[in-house]
Amino acid sequence: MLYKTLSAAVYGIDASIIEVEVDISDVKTSEDHFHTVGLPDAAVRESRDRVRAALKNCGYDIPLAHITINLAPADIRKEGSGFDLPMALGILGAYGGLNKKEVPDCLFVGELSLDGGVRAVRGALPIAIEARTRKISRLVVPELNAREAAMVGGVEVFPVRSLIDVIHFVNNGNGVHPLQVDRETLLSEAQHFGVDFKEVRGQQTAKRALEVACAGGHNILMIGPPGSGKTMLAKRMPTILPPLTFEEALETTKIHSVAGVLDPGTGLVGVRPYRSPHHTISDAGLIGGGAIPRPGEVSLSHNGVLFLDELPEFPRNVLEVMRQPLEDGTVCIARAAMSLTFPARFMLAAAMNPCPCGYFNDRGRECHCTQAMIQRYMAKISGPLLDRIDIHIDVPAVNYKEMRAGSEPETSAAIRDRVVRAREIQLKRFASASRVKLYCNAQMAPRHIRTFCELSADCERLLERAMTQQGLTARAHDRILKVARTVADLEAAATIEPKHIAEAIQYRTLDRTFWA
């Protein structure tokens, strides 16, 4: 007696269709012989106990027999508990408990509880995308996964709560109705923020730097004493970034779904991610990893902001592994069994104190750190990593008058309008003149800089003076030009002017030894 059902396994941020074959032997036995083959992991092998208990508690007492379940193709490793539901259906079908001999147009995924309930699994969105690609018209998923799966058009998504619901659906085709969602409406409803820049008093220079960073997609480092508002400013960065397009939202949701951090109540990531890991994070936690690699914080920040507070407190090896993702926008994790690539196109925002005690050059408190202590503290961040951060900005402590000023600070909506206009200028420029898809100035390669960042004689002299006096590297030279191009875009200027170069140079605080 053989019965086949379809399920799916997730690898990286993509899914593969898996055929679940269940064979039950007629040979009577006094012992339970329940074997799962096809490279299952521990969670898949443990399914036999969950499946038997769920079937029994739903009124189906399965006698002891030789049960063999094959997960094909057998050369791909299977992990997770999402195969419980198709296994249970396969056993019922093999015993003749289902009216249909097979259900080739339907894919099943879900974890079973011991009472027959269907629990949520990871990766429902990539599974739905793969089902559409393979022209599988129906998808049965746990109720908590239904909204994210329904974001994919072309597939009917049926949410279920229990194994009994699924059995009735297969036998009679009723009792469960496909979930319909308005994707564009859901995206617009999800785009709301709980914070705003109007709540930040003072710090006009830092706000301007953040506006420039968001307009050009530049990485930014904020340096200032404790309590100056660095974290408060960073948390509001997503509020001034351009809204997510539906394609970006789907791509971001896909990563969060695979990682198991997606809010089931929304089903879609509607705002740009903001991730702020603690400085005790490991390199695998930041980049991703594991026996079967999973996305790390840099991938969870894809299309959003990764904020590293107290930057020098992060282990140096953890910071260094970010260098390649910052350049390429992807993370490749190689293991003996597989090699997976995760997207990691994010904006890096970091904050640090100017010295170990935090009060170097502070107007209100005295710093007790020696020059050697400050140098050791700053040396925790490597030069190559600093070169990949376009903007370094001082964030001094806010004085009393600024905190109690009667004027209302500018809102995030007003700043975002300027950022969006600057991004539109960049998209138009790159669409007509670049073969490679570029989204912002920060992604320009050297050949793009030569094309789009032409300088006048006055700009050349100003930049040469800065390079000579501050000992800037070639990478810092390119960063200054990119930032200057963004400053010009914010003013809708066709060419880069000396004032744009001057502002960009002032955003290289850690490179500046003196400026006269």
N, C-alpha and C positions, 0 to 999 in steps of 0.2 A: 504494500500500500504506500503510494508515493503522492505527495502533494507539494506544490510549489507556490511561493509567494514572493513578492518583490519588496526589498527594503533598500537602505542606502547607508554608506559609511562616509565619514568626513575625513579628508586629508588636507591639512593646511587650512585654507579657506574655501576649498572646493570639495565636491562630493562625488562619489562613484556609486552607481547602481549595483546592488548586491542581490543575487538570487538565493532565496532561502529554500533549500530542498529538504523535506522531511520524509524519512522512510521508517516505517514501523513493521517489524518482522512478526510473522504469525506464530513464531516459536514461543511457547509459554515458558516463563521463568519465575523463580521465587525471589529474584533480586532485581533491583532497578539498574538497567543498562541504558543510560542516557548519555550519548556521546555527541559532542559538538566538534566538528572538524572544519578546516579552512582558515588556519592561523588565527584562532580566537584569543583574546587576552583574558585576564582573570575575570573581569566584569561580564564578559560574554559567556565564559564557562559557568559562572554562577547563575546564569539565567535559568538553568534547569530547575533549581529549587524555587525560584520566584514563579516560573511558569506553572509548575505542578500545583503549587499552593493557590495561585490565582484561578486555575481551572477548577480545582476542587471547591473553592469558595464561591464559584459562580454556578455550581451544580453539575460540573462535569468531572466525574471520578475516573481518572485515567488509570487502567490496570497496569501492572508491571509488565514491561515488554522491552524488546530491543529497539530503542529509538535512536536513530542516527540523523543528525542535522548537519548538512553541508552548506557552508557559506561560500558561494562561488562568485567571482573567481577565487580559487583557493590559494593563489600566490600573493594575495594582498592581505596585510594584517588588519584584523577587525578589532575595534575597541569600543567600549561604552555599553550602555544598557538599552539602546534603542532597538535592538533586535528582539526584545522580549515579545512584543506584540505580534510580529510576523511568525515567530516560532510557535506561539500559542495557536494561531490560526492554522498553521501548517499541521500541527498535531491533531487538531479537531478535524481538519479536512482529510487527513490520512485515515482517521477512524470513521469517516463518513458523516461527521457532525455538521457539515456545511452543504447547502443545496447545490452550490456551484463547484464544478470539478477544479476550476482555476479562475483566477481574477487577473488576467494579464495587463489590464489597463489601469490598475490601481496599485499605488505604493503605500506601504504601511510602515510607520515608525513610532516607537513609544516604549517607555519603561512601564512594567507592570508592578503594582503593589500587591501584597499578599491577598487583599480582599478583592482583587480584580480591577482596581482603579488604574487609570492610565496617567502616568506622570510625565512631566516635560523632559525634553532632551536638548542637547546642544546641537546647533547647526541646522535648524529647520529651514532657514532661508537659503543657504547653498543647496540643500536637498531639493527644495522646490525649484530652484533654478536648473538643477541637473534633470529633474523630472520633465520640465518643459523642453529642455534640449533633446531629451530622448523620446519626446512625444508621448509621455505617459500622462493621460488626461486627468486622472484623479489622484489625490493625495490625502491620506488619512493620518492626522497628527493629533497629539494631545491638545486639549482646549487651550492651554496656556501658550502653546506655540503657534496657534492658528493665525493670529494677526500678522506676525512676521512672515509666515509662509504665504499669506494672501497678498502680500505686496508684489508678488510675482504674477504678472498676467499670463493667461493662457493655460492655467492649471486650476481645476476646481479643488478647493481645500475644504475638507470635512473635519470639523473639530469634534473630538470624542472625549468622554469622561471615563468610560469603563469598557472592559472587554465585552460585556453584554451589548453595549451600543454598537460595537464593531461587528459582532456576530449578526445582529439584526440587520445591519447595513449590508453585509455580504449576502445574507439569505434572502432578504425582502427588498433591499434597496430603499428602505424608508427609516424614519426615526432620526436621521441625521441630515441636516441641510447644509449646503455649501455656504461658506462665509464670504460675504461681499463687502469690500472696503473701498472707499474713495481715496485713492492714494494721494492725490494732490491736496485734498482737504486735510487728510491726516498729517501730511508734511507741514502744512501751514499752521495747523493747530499745535504741532509739537514745537514750533519755533517761538518759544518764549523764554525769558530769562528772569531769574530772581534777583539779579544785581544790576547796577547801572553806574556809569561814570559820574553821574551827578552827585553820587554819594561821597565822592572823593574830593576833599578840600585841598586847595593848594596844588603843588607838584605840577605846575603848568609845563615845565621843561620835560618832565618824565612823561606826561600825557602826550605831548607832541612827539616824543620819541616812539611811544607805543603806536601812535597813529601812523607814523612813517613805517614802522615795522609791519603793521598789519596791511598797509596799502601795498607794500612790495613783497610780503611774505618773508621778511628778514628775521633771522634769529637775533635775540636781544638779551643782554646781561645787565641787570640793575645792581648797582653797588651803593650801599648806604647803611647807616646805623640801625640797630634794632628799633622797631616801632615807627619807621619813616613811611611805611605804607607800601612796601615792595610787593608783598603777597596780595594785598588788597587790590593793587593795580593789575597784577597778573590775572587774578580771578575774573576781571572784567574784560580781558582781551577778546574772548569769544563774542562778546556783545557788539564789538565794532568790526568783526570780520564779516566778509560778504556772506549772505545766507547760503546754506547748502542747496545745491541743485538736487533733483530727485536721483540722478545717477550717483552723485557723491553720497547722498544719504543711504542709498542701497548698498554701496560698496562699504561704507562705514558700518552699517548694520550687520553686514555679513561677517565682519571681523568680530564684532561684539557678540554675535550669536554663537560663533565657534568657540569663543573664550568663555561663554556662559555668564556674561555680565549684562546681557540685554534685559531691560525692564519689560516683562511680559505684558504689562498693562498698556504700553504704547505700541510695541511691535515695530517701531522705527526710530532710529536716531535722527531727530529733527534739527538739532543744533550741533555746531562743531564741538567735538570732544575736548574736554579739559581734564588732563590727567596730572596728578601731583604725587608721585611716589615718595615714600620716606627715604632718607639718605642711607638707611641700612639695607636697601634693596640689593640683590645680587645681580651679576651680569646677565644670568639667564632670565631673571625676572624683568630686567629692563629690555633686553633684546628679544627674548623668547627662547624656548628650549624644552627639554624633556626627552624621554625615550621616544615618544611620538611628539614632535615639536608642536608647541602651542604659541599663539601670539604673545609678545611681551608688551610692555608699556609703550614702546615706540610705535608699535603697530596699532595699539588701542587708541593712540593719539593721531592716527592717520586722518588727514583733512582737518586737523584741529591743532591744539596747543599742548605741548609737553612742558610742564613747569617743574624745574628742579630748584627747590628752596635750599638755602645753605649749601651752595655748590661745592665749596672746598671740603665739606664733610663727607661727600660721596667717595667711596674707595676709588683710587686712581684707575685701576683696571676696569671698573664699571664705566667710568667716564670715557675711557679710550675706545671702548667697543662702539660708542656712538658715532665715531668719526666717519665710518663707511656709510651708515644710513643717512647721515646728514648730507653727504655728497650725492648718493645714488637714489635716495628715496625708497629703497627696498632693503629687506633683510633676508639673506640666504643662510639657512641653518642646515648644515650637512651632518647626517648621521650615517652609521654603517648601513642601515636598512633603507634609508630614503634621504632625499634632499628636498627641502621645501622653501619656497620664497614667499615672504609676507610683504605687503605694501607698508611703507613707513614714510610717507610724505607729510611731515609735520613741521610746525614752527616750534623752535626751541626757545623757551623763555626761562631764564635762570636768575637767581638772586643770591647775593653774598654780602657779607660785611667787609669793610675795608681792611680789617685787621682782626686778630683773635679776640680782642675785647669788644670790638665793634665801634669804637669811638674815635678812630683816627680822622683828624681834620674836622671833627664835629664842633660846632660852635658852642654847645651847651655843656659838654662833658669833657673831661680830660682823658686822653689815651695814655695808658701805662705800658704799652708794648714797645719793645726795643726795635730798632731797624732790622736786626737779624730775625726776630720773631715775625715781623711783617713779611719779610722776604720768604721765609719758610712757609708761611701761610699762603701767600700768593703762588708759590711754586707747586702747590698741590694741583693746580690746573695747568696742564701742559700748553705750550705755545701753539702746537698744531690745532688743539681744540679751540683755543681763543681765536685763532685765525678764521675758524669756521663760524664765528659769531660776528655778525655784521655790525651790530650796534652795542656799544658799551656806554652806559649812561649813569651819572651820579644821581642818587635820590637822597637829598639831605633831609634832615628832620624838619617837620612842619612847625612853624612858630605859632604863637597864640593868635596873632592878628589874622593869619591865613585861616586858621581853624574856625574863627568866629566871624569871618567876613560875611556881610549881609547879602552879597551878590550870589545868585544861584549858579553853580558850576554847569558847564555844558553837558548835555545828555549824550548817552551812547548813540541814540538814533541820529543826532546831528553829525557826530564824528563818523558814524558808519556811512552816511550819505557821501561824504567826501572820499572815504576809502573805496566805496563801490565805484564811484566815478573814475578814480585813479586806476582801479583794476580793469574797468571797461576800456580805458585808453590802452592799457598794456595788452589786453586780449586782442584788440583790433590791430595793434602794431605787430604782434607776433603772428597773427593769423595770415597776414599778407606777405610777411617777409621771412618766415622761418618754416623749414620742413619739419622740424621736431616740434611736437606739441608742448608749448610753454604756457603757464598760467599766470606767472608773476615775474617781476624783475629778478628776484632772488634765484630763479632757476636758470638765468642766463649763463651760457658757457663763454669762454674767452672770445670765440668768434662772434658771438652775439654782442658782446661788450664793444668790440671794435666797430660793429655796424651801427649800434643804437646809442652809443655813448661818445659821440664825437665831441671834442673839446676845442674851444677857442684858444687863442694865444694867452689870454689872461688866465683862463682856467688851467692851462698847462703850467704856467709859472707858479700858480698857487699850489697845485698838486705836487709839483717838483719840490717846492720849498718844504712842504709837509713831509714828503718821503725822506728828504735828506735830514731834516732836523729830528724827526722822530724814529728814524731807522726802520721804517715800515717794510714788511715783506711784500713780495709780488702778489700774494693772496690778499693781503690787506689793501693793496692798491686796487685790485678788482672789486673788493667789497665797497670801498669808498665810491667807486664809479656807479655801482649798482644802487647804492643808497641815494646818491646824487640824482640818478635817473628817476627814482621814486619821488624824491622831493620835488623835482620838476613836474612830474605827472600830477602831483597833488595841486599844483598851481596851473595845470593844463598848459605848461610851457613846452613848446616844440623842441627847444634846444636846452642843453645844460648851461647854466650861467654861473659866474664865480660865487654868487651867494649860495647856490645849491651845493657846490663843492665845499664851501666853507662850513655849511651846516653838517654835511656828511663827515667832514674831518673832526668836528667837535663830538661826533658820536663814537670816537675811538679813544675813550678815556684811558684805558690801560696801556695804549701804545704811546700816549703823550707824556714825554718826559718834561718838556717845557715848550711853550709856544709864545713867541714874541711878535 
